[in-house]
Amino acid sequence: MIVVTGATGKIGRTLVPLLVEAGQDVVAVSRHPRPEEFPAGVRHARADIGNGASMRPVLDGADALFLLLGGELNGRGESPDVLIGAAEEAGVKRIVLLSSQINSTRPAALSHTRLRDFESAVRASGADFTILRPGAFASNALAWAEPVRTRRRIFAPFGDVALPVVDAADIAAVAAAALHEEGHEGRTYELTGPEAISPRRQAAAISRALGEEVAFVELSREEAHAEMARFMPDDIVDGTLDVIGEPLPVEQAISPDVQTVLRRPARPFDDWVARHLPAFR
């Protein structure tokens, strides 16, 4: 049995069906009621990975655990040892943790302290483990959906700074492989897309897919900071702007890990746009 936390998020919604297709018994965990789109046969459990007591009955009988910290859990909550200890007591033999590339490229980043603590706890556990460290997500472009729909405009800073954004569907596929295939134990995978692509080029890709002109409006760092600070703490805003505005060479590099694990190239940004085009119409 495989327990998938964050099952209603961008990665979980793809990961759960992939595991079912592979013949796995899946328990999908979320803090919200069961979504209708889960495949038949998937068991749903309402639990909070920030509360080890709520996870204990969910983990009973599990062989593997996909661990995803969402939202506020990236910044606060119980010690990682509580949840990892509960998994060990339940007999979980394999843990796949969704972490972040920043933990290797900027190991002192305050915004990712908790994720680094979870990495340490997972590595110190008695379970086989795999760490996934994706870079920037292609799905961050969904933040542009409303102004594209209403004004055919995209507002973003650093228009010509390129990063190899990764498709969440590829992250889910790598996670599925690590959860039910052999050969991924003790590995840390850096997950990127197949090419570095700038916000301006992303805007052009959306424009081509729509068949209409979408104007790109470049924001200053100060303007972007003011906008992001409406829903993010200042230290996270500053760290994010550092990465997207002044990326290190390693953060712009293409990792081979998606292709190594999946035996196919990582999905390009155009592919992501084609699958999410209704959000921009």
C-alpha positions in Angstrom: 0.0 0.0 0.0 1.2 3.5 -0.9 0.2 6.6 1.0 0.2 9.8 -1.0 0.1 13.1 0.9 -0.8 16.3 -0.9 -3.1 14.1 -3.1 -5.3 17.0 -4.2 -2.5 19.2 -5.4 -0.8 19.7 -8.8 1.5 16.7 -8.3 -0.8 14.5 -6.3 -3.7 14.7 -8.8 -1.4 13.1 -11.4 0.6 10.8 -9.1 -2.5 9.0 -7.7 -3.8 7.8 -11.1 -0.2 6.8 -12.2 0.1 4.5 -9.2 -3.3 3.0 -9.8 -2.4 2.3 -13.4 0.7 0.6 -12.1 -1.5 -1.7 -10.1 -0.8 -0.2 -6.7 -3.1 0.1 -3.7 -3.3 3.8 -3.0 -4.5 5.8 0.0 -4.8 9.5 -1.0 -4.4 11.9 1.9 -5.7 15.5 2.0 -7.0 17.9 4.6 -10.1 18.4 2.5 -13.0 16.1 1.5 -12.4 13.5 -1.2 -12.3 15.0 -4.7 -14.6 13.4 -7.3 -11.8 12.9 -9.8 -9.9 10.2 -7.9 -9.9 6.9 -9.7 -12.2 4.1 -8.6 -10.7 2.0 -5.8 -8.6 4.8 -4.3 -9.1 5.1 -0.6 -9.2 8.7 0.7 -8.1 9.8 4.2 -8.5 13.2 5.7 -5.4 13.9 7.7 -2.8 16.6 8.2 0.9 15.7 7.8 1.6 18.6 10.3 -0.2 16.5 12.9 1.6 13.2 13.4 -1.3 11.8 15.5 -3.8 12.2 12.6 -1.4 10.4 10.3 -0.8 7.3 12.5 -4.0 5.4 11.5 -3.4 6.4 7.8 0.1 4.9 7.8 -1.0 1.6 9.4 -0.1 -1.2 6.9 1.6 1.1 4.4 4.7 0.0 2.5 5.6 3.4 1.0 4.9 7.1 1.6 5.0 10.1 -0.7 5.7 13.1 1.5 4.7 16.6 0.3 4.7 19.7 2.5 2.2 22.2 1.2 1.6 25.8 2.0 2.2 26.9 5.6 3.7 23.5 6.5 6.8 24.6 4.7 7.4 27.1 7.4 6.0 25.7 10.6 4.7 22.6 12.4 5.8 19.6 14.4 9.3 18.3 14.3 9.8 16.1 11.2 10.9 13.4 13.6 7.2 13.0 14.7 5.9 12.1 11.3 9.0 10.1 10.2 8.8 8.2 13.6 5.1 7.4 13.0 6.0 6.0 9.6 8.8 3.9 11.0 6.5 2.5 13.7 3.9 1.7 11.1 6.5 -0.3 9.1 6.8 2.0 6.1 9.8 0.7 4.1 10.1 3.4 1.5 9.8 7.3 1.7 9.8 9.6 -1.3 10.1 13.3 -0.2 9.4 16.2 -2.5 12.0 18.8 -1.6 13.5 21.7 -3.6 16.5 22.4 -5.8 17.2 25.3 -3.6 18.4 22.9 -0.8 21.4 22.1 -3.0 22.0 25.4 -4.8 21.3 27.8 -1.8 21.7 25.6 1.3 21.5 28.6 3.7 18.2 29.9 2.3 15.9 30.6 5.3 12.8 29.9 3.3 13.7 26.2 3.0 15.0 25.4 6.5 12.1 23.2 7.3 12.4 21.2 4.0 16.1 20.7 4.9 15.1 19.4 8.3 12.7 16.9 6.6 15.5 15.8 4.2 17.7 15.1 7.2 15.0 13.2 9.1 14.2 11.1 6.0 17.9 10.3 5.4 18.3 9.3 9.0 15.2 7.0 9.0 15.4 3.3 8.7 13.4 3.4 5.4 14.7 3.4 1.8 14.4 6.9 0.6 14.4 9.1 -2.5 14.7 12.9 -2.4 13.1 14.8 -5.3 14.5 18.4 -5.8 12.6 20.2 -8.6 13.5 23.6 -9.8 11.0 26.2 -10.8 7.6 24.9 -11.8 6.0 25.5 -15.2 2.7 25.8 -13.3 3.8 29.1 -11.8 2.6 30.5 -15.1 -1.0 29.9 -13.9 -0.5 33.2 -11.9 -0.8 34.9 -15.3 -4.1 33.2 -16.2 -6.4 36.0 -15.0 -4.7 38.9 -16.7 -4.3 36.8 -19.9 -8.0 36.0 -19.9 -9.2 39.5 -19.1 -6.5 41.8 -20.7 -4.3 39.6 -22.8 -1.4 40.8 -20.7 1.4 39.1 -18.7 3.1 41.0 -15.9 6.4 39.6 -14.7 9.9 40.7 -13.7 13.2 39.7 -15.3 11.7 39.1 -18.7 14.8 37.7 -20.3 16.2 35.6 -17.5 15.7 31.9 -18.4 15.2 28.9 -16.1 14.5 25.3 -17.0 11.0 25.1 -15.6 9.7 21.6 -14.9 6.3 20.2 -15.6 4.5 18.9 -12.4 3.4 15.9 -14.4 7.0 14.9 -14.8 7.6 15.3 -11.1 4.6 13.0 -10.5 5.9 10.4 -12.9 9.4 10.4 -11.3 7.7 10.1 -7.9 5.6 7.2 -9.1 8.7 5.3 -10.3 10.6 5.9 -7.1 7.6 4.7 -5.0 7.0 1.4 -6.8 10.1 0.5 -8.8 13.5 -0.7 -7.5 16.7 1.1 -8.0 15.9 4.5 -6.7 16.9 3.9 -3.0 19.3 6.5 -1.6 19.1 8.7 -4.7 18.5 12.5 -4.9 17.1 13.6 -8.2 17.3 17.2 -9.5 14.3 17.7 -11.7 14.2 20.3 -14.5 12.6 20.9 -17.8 14.4 20.2 -21.1 15.4 23.8 -21.8 15.8 27.1 -20.0 13.0 29.4 -21.0 12.5 33.1 -20.0 9.2 34.7 -19.0 9.1 36.6 -22.2 9.4 33.3 -24.2 6.8 31.7 -22.0 4.4 34.5 -22.8 5.1 34.0 -26.5 4.3 30.3 -26.1 1.0 31.1 -24.5 0.3 33.6 -27.2 1.0 31.0 -30.0 -1.3 28.5 -28.3 -4.2 31.0 -28.0 -3.7 32.2 -31.5 -3.8 35.8 -30.2 -1.3 38.4 -29.2 -0.5 38.4 -25.4 1.6 41.4 -24.4 4.5 41.0 -22.0 4.8 43.8 -19.5 8.1 43.7 -17.5 7.9 44.6 -13.9 10.7 46.1 -11.9 12.0 44.1 -8.9 10.3 46.6 -6.6 7.0 46.2 -8.4 7.2 42.5 -8.3 8.2 42.5 -4.6 5.1 44.6 -3.8 2.8 42.3 -5.6 4.2 39.1 -4.2 4.3 40.5 -0.6 0.5 40.5 -0.7 0.5 36.8 -0.2 4.1 35.7 0.8 6.4 36.6 3.7 9.2 39.1 2.9 12.1 36.7 3.3 10.4 34.2 0.9 9.7 37.0 -1.6 13.3 38.2 -1.5 14.6 34.6 -1.9 12.3 33.9 -4.8 13.3 37.1 -6.6 17.0 36.3 -6.1 16.5 32.9 -7.8 14.4 34.2 -10.8 16.3 37.4 -11.2 19.9 36.3 -10.5 20.0 32.5 -10.9 23.2 30.6 -10.3 24.6 28.8 -13.3 23.5 25.4 -11.7 20.0 26.7 -11.4 19.9 27.4 -15.2 21.5 24.0 -16.0 19.4 21.2 -17.5 19.4 18.1 -15.3 19.3 14.7 -17.0 17.4 13.1 -14.1 13.9 13.2 -15.5 15.1 11.4 -18.7 17.2 9.0 -16.7 14.3 7.9 -14.6 11.5 8.0 -17.2 13.5 7.0 -20.2 12.0 9.8 -22.2 12.8 13.5 -22.4 11.3 16.0 -19.9 8.2 17.7 -21.2 8.8 21.2 -22.7 6.9 24.3 -21.7 4.8 24.2 -24.9 3.4 20.9 -23.9 2.4 22.2 -20.5 0.7 25.2 -22.1 -1.3 22.9 -24.5 -2.6 20.9 -21.6 -3.6 24.0 -19.5 -4.8 26.3 -22.3 -8.4 26.5 -20.9 -7.1 28.4 -17.9 -5.9 31.2 -20.2 -8.9 31.4 -22.6 
